[in-house]
Amino acid sequence: MHRFLPILALSSLLMPTGRAQLKDFPDGPAKEYVTRICLQCHEASQLLSQHRTGDDWKATVARMAQKGVSAPTEQFDAIAAYMAKYFPKTEDATKINMNKATAEEIVKVIGLTPDEAKALVAYREKHGDYREWGEMLVVYGVDGRKLEAAKDKMTF
Ligand code: HEC
């Protein structure tokens, strides 16, 4: 019954200290690849501070793929997409891409409450990308007046 417990306890002892910040990576299918591939050479904190455009992430990950850690191409592609989604560089710092931004970024740029921002992200994940700001008016729990006031700061 309990025969797996000692193994789990042991493996958590053996984890490198860099793992302290692993939890700061958003959950996503590629998180496991980042852990297994990228964190072989990088501290989590080093990667968490990077923000790049999608093309930049593709180029960077392609370069990292040459550094000798072998993994299927799909895993590197998944990492590039994951990093571009969660660690994006918005071209114009005063604007925010409502289909890529994290709830935290939405709070910062648009001035919504964390709950409102999370509702927008959850709706987007369930129903797909927004095409314009008016589509967000149906999201339950989000103040439409705030959205309208911030509509010029949004890109899609
Ligand atoms: C085998 C070791 C190794 C692995 C695995 C690795 N990197 Fe790197 N990475 C490096 C080294 C060495 C540098 C610094 C030299 C350079 O930029 O080429 C670097 C630099 C970087 C930079 C800054 C480079 C720039 O363009 O300014 C980023 C961002 C980065 N790595 C992300 C990643 C990501 C994401 C992964 C996982 C796909 C990854 N690395 C996997 C060794 C590695």
Residues whose N, C-alpha, C, O or C-beta is under 5 A from the ligand:
A	BS01	HEC	I37 C38 Q40 C41 Q50 T60 V61 M64 K67 V69 I79
